[in-house]
Amino acid sequence: LVMAAVGRAIVRMPEINVVFEGDDVVEIAGSDIGMAIDTDRGLFAPVVRNAGGLPLDALAGAADALGERARAGQLVAGDLAGGAISVSNVGMYGASHLVPIVNPGQSAILGVAAVKPVFRPDAHGQPALRSEIGLTLACDHRVFNGVAAARFLDCIVGILENPLGLLRT
């Protein structure tokens, strides 16, 4: 779901889909997203192509296939190239937060932590138990500023808060 939300956010905010190359800011076509995968050979971030345009089941299938190829040591150079952003998930380890490091050649990475129960005020100011996920967006400020990054993260959160929209491409 997070990969789909990031892909849809890139489609809605194409100004985020840029990288710094040499002395230039370069726009990236499409909505390709790197996906951090831990393997016996180290951490890799193969790229899911057109993540923002794929139906949810096709995106899940593409991500699963890349994960299997990464763990089997069968990635090729093209699998690791492209995209302006990656997603790194440490939620399975129970981490509340993480500070991800932007992959070379990209301009941003979204760190995803575990879903945790927290008390937050409801509409009447009373404590209500909710489930929250920690998201951290690290960015290359040569490419875009913190306000643009905050808008992008807000877009991702809005999509995740309304997940039925992810069923439409």
VOMAR-767839 format. One line per 10 residues: number of its first residue (from 0); their letters; for each residue x, y, z negated of N, C-alpha, C. Coordinates in nm, 2 decimals. Layout:
NUM> a> X,Y,Z,X,Y,Z,X,Y,Z  ...
***
This chain:
0> lvmaavgrai> 0.08,-0.12,0.00,0.00,0.00,0.00,0.09,0.13,0.00  0.20,0.12,-0.08,0.28,0.24,-0.08,0.35,0.27,0.06  0.39,0.16,0.12,0.45,0.18,0.26,0.35,0.24,0.35  0.22,0.19,0.34,0.12,0.25,0.43,0.09,0.39,0.40  0.09,0.42,0.27,0.06,0.56,0.23,0.17,0.65,0.28  0.30,0.61,0.26,0.41,0.69,0.31,0.40,0.71,0.46  0.37,0.60,0.53,0.35,0.61,0.68,0.24,0.71,0.72  0.13,0.70,0.65,0.02,0.79,0.68,0.06,0.94,0.65  0.13,0.95,0.54,0.17,1.09,0.50,0.27,1.15,0.61  0.35,1.06,0.66,0.44,1.11,0.77,0.36,1.16,0.89
10> vrmpeinvvf> 0.26,1.08,0.93,0.17,1.12,1.04,0.10,1.25,1.01  0.06,1.27,0.89,-0.01,1.40,0.85,0.09,1.51,0.84  0.21,1.49,0.81,0.31,1.59,0.79,0.44,1.56,0.87  0.43,1.57,1.00,0.55,1.54,1.08,0.67,1.62,1.06  0.65,1.74,1.00,0.76,1.83,0.96,0.86,1.76,0.86  0.81,1.66,0.79,0.89,1.59,0.70,0.98,1.48,0.77  0.94,1.44,0.88,1.01,1.34,0.96,1.13,1.39,1.03  1.22,1.44,0.96,1.34,1.50,1.02,1.47,1.45,0.94  1.58,1.46,1.01,1.71,1.42,0.95,1.81,1.52,0.99  1.92,1.52,0.92,2.03,1.61,0.94,2.14,1.53,1.01
20> egddvveiag> 2.17,1.57,1.14,2.28,1.51,1.22,2.38,1.61,1.26  2.50,1.60,1.22,2.60,1.70,1.26,2.57,1.83,1.19  2.54,1.93,1.27,2.50,2.06,1.22,2.35,2.09,1.25  2.28,1.99,1.30,2.14,2.01,1.34,2.04,1.93,1.26  1.92,1.99,1.25,1.81,1.92,1.20,1.73,1.86,1.32  1.72,1.72,1.31,1.66,1.65,1.43,1.53,1.59,1.39  1.43,1.61,1.47,1.29,1.56,1.45,1.30,1.41,1.49  1.23,1.32,1.41,1.22,1.18,1.45,1.08,1.16,1.50  1.07,1.08,1.61,0.94,1.05,1.66,0.89,0.92,1.58  0.76,0.91,1.58,0.70,0.79,1.51,0.70,0.80,1.36
30> sdigmaidtd> 0.67,0.69,1.30,0.65,0.69,1.15,0.73,0.57,1.10  0.85,0.56,1.13,0.93,0.44,1.08,0.98,0.47,0.94  0.98,0.36,0.86,1.01,0.37,0.72,1.11,0.26,0.68  1.22,0.29,0.61,1.31,0.20,0.56,1.25,0.13,0.43  1.28,0.01,0.41,1.23,-0.06,0.29,1.35,-0.13,0.22  1.38,-0.08,0.10,1.49,-0.14,0.02,1.46,-0.29,-0.01  1.56,-0.37,0.02,1.54,-0.52,-0.01,1.67,-0.57,-0.07  1.66,-0.63,-0.19,1.77,-0.68,-0.26,1.79,-0.82,-0.21  1.92,-0.85,-0.17,1.95,-0.99,-0.12,2.08,-1.04,-0.19  2.11,-1.16,-0.16,2.24,-1.21,-0.22,2.36,-1.14,-0.16
40> rglfapvvrn> 2.34,-1.08,-0.05,2.45,-1.01,0.02,2.46,-0.86,-0.01  2.36,-0.81,-0.10,2.36,-0.67,-0.14,2.22,-0.61,-0.10  2.21,-0.48,-0.12,2.09,-0.41,-0.09,2.09,-0.36,0.05  1.98,-0.38,0.12,1.96,-0.34,0.26,1.83,-0.26,0.27  1.82,-0.17,0.37,1.70,-0.10,0.39,1.66,-0.11,0.54  1.61,-0.23,0.58,1.56,-0.24,0.72,1.44,-0.15,0.74  1.42,-0.12,0.87,1.32,-0.02,0.90,1.19,-0.08,0.96  1.08,-0.06,0.90,0.95,-0.10,0.95,0.91,0.01,1.06  0.89,-0.04,1.18,0.86,0.06,1.29,0.71,0.09,1.29  0.68,0.22,1.31,0.54,0.27,1.33,0.46,0.24,1.20
50> agglpldala> 0.51,0.25,1.08,0.44,0.21,0.96,0.31,0.30,0.95  0.31,0.42,0.99,0.20,0.50,0.98,0.08,0.47,1.08  0.11,0.39,1.18,0.01,0.36,1.28,-0.03,0.22,1.28  0.02,0.14,1.19,-0.01,0.00,1.19,-0.13,-0.03,1.09  -0.22,-0.12,1.13,-0.32,-0.16,1.03,-0.25,-0.22,0.91  -0.32,-0.22,0.80,-0.26,-0.26,0.67,-0.21,-0.40,0.68  -0.28,-0.49,0.74,-0.24,-0.63,0.75,-0.12,-0.65,0.84  -0.11,-0.57,0.95,0.01,-0.58,1.04,0.13,-0.52,0.97  0.11,-0.41,0.89,0.22,-0.35,0.82,0.28,-0.45,0.72  0.19,-0.52,0.64,0.23,-0.61,0.55,0.30,-0.73,0.61
60> gaadalgera> 0.26,-0.77,0.73,0.32,-0.88,0.80,0.46,-0.84,0.85  0.47,-0.71,0.90,0.60,-0.67,0.95,0.70,-0.65,0.83  0.65,-0.60,0.72,0.74,-0.59,0.60,0.78,-0.72,0.55  0.69,-0.82,0.54,0.73,-0.96,0.50,0.83,-1.02,0.59  0.81,-1.00,0.72,0.91,-1.06,0.82,1.05,-1.00,0.80  1.05,-0.87,0.78,1.18,-0.80,0.76,1.25,-0.85,0.64  1.17,-0.86,0.53,1.22,-0.91,0.40,1.28,-1.05,0.42  1.21,-1.14,0.49,1.26,-1.28,0.50,1.39,-1.28,0.58  1.39,-1.19,0.69,1.51,-1.19,0.77,1.63,-1.13,0.69  1.60,-1.03,0.61,1.71,-0.97,0.53,1.76,-1.08,0.43
70> ragqlvagdl> 1.67,-1.15,0.36,1.72,-1.25,0.26,1.79,-1.36,0.33  1.76,-1.39,0.45,1.82,-1.50,0.53,1.95,-1.46,0.60  1.99,-1.33,0.58,2.11,-1.27,0.65,2.09,-1.26,0.80  1.97,-1.24,0.85,1.95,-1.24,0.99,1.92,-1.10,1.05  1.95,-1.00,0.97,1.92,-0.86,1.02,2.02,-0.83,1.13  1.98,-0.75,1.23,2.07,-0.70,1.33,2.08,-0.54,1.31  2.18,-0.48,1.37,2.21,-0.34,1.35,2.08,-0.26,1.38  2.00,-0.29,1.48,1.88,-0.21,1.51,1.78,-0.22,1.40  1.78,-0.32,1.32,1.69,-0.33,1.20,1.72,-0.22,1.10  1.84,-0.18,1.09,1.88,-0.09,0.99,1.89,0.06,1.03
80> aggaisvsnv> 1.86,0.09,1.16,1.87,0.22,1.21,1.73,0.29,1.23  1.73,0.42,1.21,1.61,0.50,1.23,1.54,0.53,1.10  1.43,0.61,1.13,1.35,0.65,1.01,1.41,0.76,0.94  1.33,0.85,0.88,1.38,0.96,0.80,1.37,0.93,0.65  1.29,0.83,0.61,1.26,0.80,0.47,1.26,0.65,0.45  1.30,0.61,0.33,1.29,0.48,0.28,1.21,0.47,0.15  1.17,0.35,0.12,1.09,0.33,-0.01,1.17,0.22,-0.08  1.20,0.25,-0.21,1.27,0.16,-0.30,1.18,0.13,-0.42  1.15,0.00,-0.44,1.05,-0.04,-0.55,1.13,-0.11,-0.66  1.12,-0.06,-0.78,1.18,-0.14,-0.89,1.07,-0.17,-0.99
90> gmygashlvp> 0.94,-0.16,-0.95,0.83,-0.18,-1.04,0.83,-0.32,-1.10  0.88,-0.42,-1.02,0.88,-0.56,-1.07,0.97,-0.58,-1.19  1.06,-0.48,-1.22,1.15,-0.49,-1.33,1.09,-0.42,-1.45  0.97,-0.36,-1.44,0.91,-0.29,-1.55,0.96,-0.15,-1.57  1.05,-0.10,-1.48,1.10,0.04,-1.49,0.99,0.14,-1.48  1.00,0.24,-1.57,0.90,0.35,-1.57,0.93,0.45,-1.46  1.06,0.47,-1.44,1.11,0.57,-1.34,1.24,0.52,-1.28  1.28,0.58,-1.17,1.41,0.56,-1.11,1.45,0.68,-1.03  1.57,0.70,-1.02,1.62,0.81,-0.94,1.69,0.75,-0.81  1.62,0.74,-0.70,1.67,0.67,-0.59,1.77,0.77,-0.52
100> ivnpgqsail> 1.86,0.70,-0.44,1.97,0.78,-0.37,1.93,0.77,-0.22  1.93,0.88,-0.15,1.90,0.89,-0.01,2.00,0.81,0.07  1.95,0.72,0.16,2.03,0.64,0.24,2.10,0.73,0.35  2.23,0.70,0.38,2.29,0.77,0.49,2.21,0.77,0.62  2.20,0.88,0.68,2.13,0.89,0.81,1.98,0.92,0.79  1.94,0.92,0.67,1.80,0.96,0.64,1.79,1.09,0.56  1.67,1.14,0.53,1.66,1.26,0.46,1.58,1.25,0.33  1.52,1.13,0.30,1.44,1.12,0.18,1.43,0.97,0.14  1.40,0.95,0.02,1.37,0.81,-0.03,1.27,0.83,-0.15  1.17,0.74,-0.14,1.07,0.74,-0.25,1.10,0.62,-0.34
110> gvaavkpvfr> 1.12,0.65,-0.47,1.14,0.55,-0.57,1.00,0.52,-0.63  0.97,0.39,-0.64,0.85,0.34,-0.69,0.88,0.26,-0.82  0.81,0.30,-0.93,0.83,0.23,-1.06,0.71,0.15,-1.09  0.71,0.09,-1.20,0.60,0.00,-1.24,0.47,0.07,-1.28  0.36,0.00,-1.26,0.23,0.06,-1.31,0.23,0.04,-1.46  0.20,0.15,-1.53,0.20,0.15,-1.67,0.07,0.20,-1.73  0.02,0.15,-1.84,-0.10,0.21,-1.90,-0.06,0.33,-1.98  -0.14,0.44,-1.96,-0.11,0.57,-2.03,-0.25,0.63,-2.07  -0.25,0.71,-2.18,-0.37,0.78,-2.21,-0.36,0.92,-2.15  -0.46,0.96,-2.08,-0.47,1.10,-2.02,-0.61,1.15,-2.05
120> pdahgqpalr> -0.62,1.28,-2.06,-0.75,1.34,-2.09,-0.85,1.31,-1.97  -0.97,1.28,-2.00,-1.08,1.27,-1.90,-1.13,1.41,-1.87  -1.24,1.42,-1.80,-1.30,1.54,-1.76,-1.35,1.63,-1.88  -1.37,1.56,-1.99,-1.41,1.63,-2.11,-1.30,1.65,-2.21  -1.18,1.62,-2.17,-1.07,1.64,-2.26,-1.04,1.53,-2.36  -1.12,1.42,-2.35,-1.10,1.31,-2.44,-1.00,1.21,-2.38  -0.92,1.14,-2.47,-0.83,1.05,-2.41,-0.89,0.93,-2.34  -0.84,0.90,-2.23,-0.89,0.78,-2.15,-0.77,0.70,-2.11  -0.78,0.57,-2.12,-0.67,0.48,-2.08,-0.67,0.47,-1.92  -0.56,0.49,-1.86,-0.55,0.49,-1.72,-0.42,0.41,-1.68
130> seigltlacd> -0.42,0.37,-1.56,-0.30,0.30,-1.51,-0.23,0.40,-1.41  -0.10,0.42,-1.43,-0.02,0.52,-1.35,0.10,0.45,-1.30  0.14,0.49,-1.18,0.27,0.44,-1.12,0.36,0.56,-1.12  0.49,0.53,-1.15,0.59,0.64,-1.14,0.64,0.65,-0.99  0.64,0.77,-0.94,0.69,0.79,-0.80,0.79,0.90,-0.81  0.91,0.88,-0.75,1.01,0.99,-0.75,1.06,1.00,-0.61  1.06,1.12,-0.55,1.10,1.15,-0.42,1.23,1.23,-0.42  1.34,1.17,-0.37,1.47,1.23,-0.36,1.48,1.28,-0.22  1.54,1.40,-0.20,1.54,1.46,-0.06,1.67,1.52,-0.03  1.71,1.53,0.09,1.82,1.61,0.14,1.77,1.75,0.16
140> hrvfngvaaa> 1.82,1.84,0.07,1.77,1.98,0.08,1.83,2.06,0.19  1.92,2.00,0.27,1.96,2.07,0.39,1.85,2.06,0.50  1.76,1.96,0.48,1.66,1.94,0.58,1.53,2.01,0.54  1.48,1.99,0.42,1.36,2.06,0.37,1.37,2.09,0.22  1.29,2.19,0.18,1.31,2.24,0.05,1.21,2.16,-0.05  1.23,2.19,-0.18,1.15,2.13,-0.28,1.00,2.14,-0.27  0.96,2.26,-0.22,0.81,2.28,-0.20,0.76,2.18,-0.09  0.83,2.17,0.02,0.78,2.08,0.12,0.78,1.93,0.07  0.89,1.90,-0.01,0.89,1.77,-0.07,0.78,1.74,-0.17  0.74,1.84,-0.25,0.63,1.83,-0.34,0.50,1.81,-0.26
150> rfldcivgil> 0.48,1.89,-0.15,0.36,1.87,-0.07,0.35,1.73,-0.01  0.47,1.68,0.03,0.47,1.54,0.09,0.44,1.44,-0.02  0.49,1.45,-0.14,0.46,1.36,-0.25,0.32,1.37,-0.29  0.26,1.49,-0.29,0.12,1.51,-0.32,0.03,1.44,-0.22  0.07,1.45,-0.09,0.00,1.38,0.02,0.00,1.23,0.00  0.12,1.17,-0.04,0.13,1.03,-0.07,0.03,0.99,-0.18  0.04,1.07,-0.29,-0.04,1.04,-0.41,-0.19,1.05,-0.37  -0.23,1.15,-0.29,-0.37,1.16,-0.25,-0.42,1.04,-0.17  -0.33,0.99,-0.09,-0.36,0.87,-0.01,-0.38,0.75,-0.10  -0.29,0.73,-0.20,-0.29,0.62,-0.29,-0.41,0.63,-0.38
160> enplgllrt> -0.45,0.75,-0.41,-0.57,0.76,-0.50,-0.70,0.73,-0.43  -0.70,0.73,-0.30,-0.81,0.70,-0.21,-0.78,0.58,-0.12  -0.75,0.46,-0.17,-0.69,0.36,-0.09,-0.78,0.30,0.02  -0.91,0.33,0.01,-1.00,0.28,0.12,-0.96,0.34,0.26  -0.91,0.46,0.25,-0.86,0.52,0.38,-0.75,0.45,0.45  -0.68,0.36,0.37,-0.57,0.29,0.43,-0.62,0.17,0.51  -0.75,0.14,0.50,-0.81,0.03,0.59,-0.83,0.08,0.73  -0.83,0.21,0.75,-0.84,0.27,0.89,-0.70,0.31,0.94  -0.68,0.29,1.07,-0.55,0.33,1.13,-0.56,0.46,1.19
***
